[in-house]
Amino acid sequence: MKTLKYLFLSTLVVFMAACAGDEKLPFVEFDDLGYGAYPRLIDGVNGALDYEDPNASQINFTVEFYDDAQGQNVDNIEWSVSYLTHGPAVLEKREKGAFGTSPDGLPSAEFTFTFQQVFDALGIDLSAINSGDPFTFTSVVTKTDGSTFTSSTSSGSIQSGVFGGFFIYQAAVKNLPCKSQLAGTFDAVTTVRNIEAGIGWDDCGGNMWEGTVIWEAVHDPESFDKGRYNIFVMSEAGDKWNDASMGAYFACYESSAEGSLPNGEGGATGSVGIGESCSILNWEGQSQWGEVYTFDAVSADGIKLTLSWANDYGEAGSVVLTRTDGVTWPADMTF
């Protein structure tokens, strides 16, 4: 019922404020909120968590406190951090006796959290970080009567709009490199393209092959190293053959042996493959005949990835790779 009371009364205050126009609200209107308490951010969050400089990077911010007694009944504030399945872990608890005073005359507290401090609290290091996953900082305000207030027990009106309560903050990691995790077994539909090179391949334009294509990672997918993938197809007999054309040679030449498919000397250990870094694809190496491959187009749509390629001999094709593992391709894939 306490939370419902805060929600109803704070909504009433916001409605009254809207009727009063854009004039800055005095803090006294908070008295109607049921004697809660909240921290209010002053001058934003500064700094960043930087992957390239974990020892020196940090975030810092200052909050002021407000309650029914102009913040004087706030006893302490505690900040914690969590990341994916790690945490929450306490970073710092600041007691009333260590509060300062804000320009508005309210109790205040300044906080600085270094990247190393975050690591130490969670018991992790840089190897645990994934692309796009933020660190979440959360606070708990405790009053002298023992009552506590968090983002989950304070209404949306307190945490936004006229009051600007600051209970939670998500910090993305700056300069974070990418993990390359594209390996898998895919359903493939491959079409031969005629690019008018004046070779026999031109007569196969439009021919199609449907089958299975496999990308195997040569690198460690959990590292931030550039990705490298060897490419295989499944033959009619169920053999796994190294094939940079991803089935196009079957559609045109009706190849019947791994050695007649574009790979490198030694078949599966061949030098031609696909590289990837932060969703950018490129061909690496060359076939056993010295052919160099390039991409003409790359596009991803959910579980489907469409690639168009050509080599300097004049062969070309396009393939639609459909994932069968429930994972979607990165939407921003290009070449």
N, C-alpha and C positions, 0 to 999 in steps of 0.2 A: 504493500500500500504506500510505503514511503516514496518509492520511485514514481508511482502513479500520481502522487500528490505533487512531486517536483515537476512532472511532465505537464499536468494540468495548469499549475500556477505559472510556470515559465511560459507556456503557450499564451496564457492570458496577458502576461507582461509584454510579450512580443507584439500581440495584437494591439495593445494600448500604445506601444511605441510607434507602430506603423501609422496609427491615426495622428500621432504628433508630428509627423513629417520626418525630415532627415536630421533634426537636431540631435547632437550627441547626448546619449542618455546618462543621467547621473547614476552613480553606483547605488544610491538609496533604493531604487526600484527593485534591487535584488532581495530586499527584505521580504518580499512576497513569496519567495521560492521555497519556504519551508526550512530555513536555517541550514542550508547545505554549505559547501565550500568548494572553491575551484581555483586552479592556477590559470593565470592569464599571460600569454606570451607577450614579451616586450621586444620589439625590433627584430622579430623573425629568428630563424635558425641559421647560423653562420657556419662556414666551413663545409667539409665533405669528408667522407670515408673514401680514401684513394687507394686503389689496388696497387698502384705503382710506388706508393710511399706509405706503407702501413705503419711504420714507426712514428712518423711525424703527423699524419693526418688525424683530424678530429672534427667534431661538431661542438658548437657551444651556443647557449641561449640563456636568457634570463626570464623568469616568471615573477609575477606579483600575485598575491593571494587575496581573495575576497570571500567574506562570509557575512553573517548578520552583524558582526562587530568590526567591520572594516579590515578583516583578515586577522584580527588579534586572537581569535580562537583556533587558528590553525596551529597544530602542535608539530607536525612534521610532514615531509613529502619523501616518497621513495620511488626511485626510477629503476626499472628493470629492462632487459633487452631479450629478444628472442629472434631466432633465425631458423626457418623451416622447422625441423623437429627438435632443434636445440633450444633449451630454455623453456620458460623465462628464467633468467638469472638476475639477481639484484646487482645493480651497478653502484648505487649510492643512496644512502638515507640521510637527509638533512634535517636536523632538529631546529626547533623554534629559536633556540639561543644563538644559532649561527645565521639567522636571517638578516638581510640588509633592509634598506628602505628604498622603495621605487620613487620615481619623480612624482607620482600621484600620492605619495605619503603612505603607501601600503607596504606591509611586509613583503620582502622579495628574496629571491635566491638565484644565483648564477651557477650554471652547470657547464662543465667541459668533459666530454667523453672522448678519449682517444681510441683509435682503431685497435691498438694493442690491449687497451683496457676491456674492450668488447670481446676480443678473442679470449683473454684470460678468464673473463666471467663465464663464457660459454664453453670453454675448454676445447676450442677449435683453432684452426689456422687458415691460411689462404686456400689450402687444398679443398676445403669444405664449401667454398663459394661457387654458386651456379649463376649463370647469366640471367639477369632480370629479376632475381629474388632479393627483396629489400630486407634490411634489418628493422625490426619493429621495437620502438621504445615506448614503454607504457609507464604511467605514474599512478600512485595511490596517495591521496591526501587524507591525513588523519587529523581530526579535531581533538581538542583537549578533553572532550567528553567520551572519546574513544570511537566515535562514528567515523566511517571511512567512505571515500568517494572516488570512483574510477570512471572510465569511459562507459562501462556497462551499467553503472548505476546513476549516471547523470543524463538528463534529457538531451536530445539533439539541439534544443534551443540554447542550452548552456555551452555546448561544444562548437557552436557556429553562430553566425549572425551577430546580434548586438553584444553578446557576452564574450565570445571568443575563448571559451575554456580550452585549455591545452593539456589533455590527458594522454594523447597518443601521437606518435610521429614515426613515419616510415622513411628510412634513409637508404637510397640506392647507392651502390658502390660505383665510384667514378673510375674511369679508365679500365674497366673490367674487360679482359680479353674473352674470347669465346671458346667453348668446348665444341668439338666436332663429333656429333653423335648421330650419323646418318645411316649407319650400317643396318642391313636388314635383308629379308627375302621378299621380293615384290612380284605381283602379277604384272606382266609386261605385254603391251601391244606396240609392236615396232613396224614402222612404215619406211620403205626405201624412198629416198628423195633423189630426183634427177636434177642435177645442177649443171647439165649440159657441158660436161668435161670432155666429151668426145671419146668416151671409153665404153666398154660393154655394159658397165653399170647403168648407163643411161637408159637402157632398154628395160630395166627392172623397176623404173619409177612407179610407185603406187603399190608394189608388192608388199604383203604384210606377213608378219609372223607373230603368233601369240604363244607365250610360254612363261618361264620363270627366270628372273634376273636376280642375282645376289650381289650385294656390295659388302665386301669384307674389309674391316678396318685394319690398316697396317700400323697405325699409331695407337696410343693409349687413349681411349675415349674419355677417360676421367681427367686427363691432363688438359692444359690450355695450349698444347702444341697444335700446329696446323694439321688438319686432317688429310689422310691419304687412304684411298680405297682401291683395292683390286676388284675387277668386275668379272663376274662369272654368269654363265647361262647353264640351264639344264638341258642336255641333249635328249633326243627321243628315247634313247636307251637308259636315261636316268643318270648319265655321267655329268659331273660338274666340270665345265670347260671354261678356261679364261677367254673372254671375248669382249673386246672394247666396243664392238658394233652393237652389243646388246640385242643380238638376234637378227640384225639386218643381213648378215652374210648367209644365214639360213634362208632368208626370203629371196635373195638374189642368186647366190652361188650354190645353194643347197649343200653347204659344207658338211662333210661327214667325218671330220677328224679335228681335234683341237689344234693341231699344227697348221690347219688351213684357215684358222680364225685369227683376227688381228690381236696379237699379244706380244710378248717379248720372247727372246730365246729362253727356252725352258718352260713354256706354257704358263702355269700358275705363278711362276716367279718372274713373269715378264715385267718389262719396264713401263708399259703404258697403263695409266690409271687416272683416277679423278682426284684432284685436290680440293679442299674446302676450308675456308676460313671466314667465320662470321657471315655465313650464308652466301659467300661468293665462291662459285665453282670455277675450276680451270682444269684443263688436261695437263698431265705431266708425263714425261717420257715419250717414247715413240714405239711403234710396232716393230716386229722382227724384220719388216721390209723397209724400215726407216721412215715410215709415214708419221706425220705430225698431225694431231687432231686439234680442232677448235670448236667452240660452241657458237651457234648462231642465235639461239633463243633458250631461255630458261624461265619457267613459270611454275608456281606452286599454288594448289587450291585444295586445302584440306589434306586428304590422304593421297592425292594425285600430284605427281611431279611430271611435267612435260619438258623434254630436252630435245633440242635440234642440234645436230653436230655435222661436221664435215672434216675430211682430211685433205692433205695437199696432193693426193693422187687423183681426187675428183669424186670420191665416194662420199655419200651423205645419207643421213637418215634422221628420223624422229622417233621418240619412244615415250609412251606414257607409262610411268611406274606407279602402281597402286599399292600402298602399304597394306600389309595383312596383319600387323601387330597392334593395331589400335592407336598408333602414334600418327600425328599429323606432321607434314613437312613444314619447316619454317616458312612463314608467309612471304618473307622478303627475299627469297632466294633469287639470285641473279648470277651473272658471269662477268 
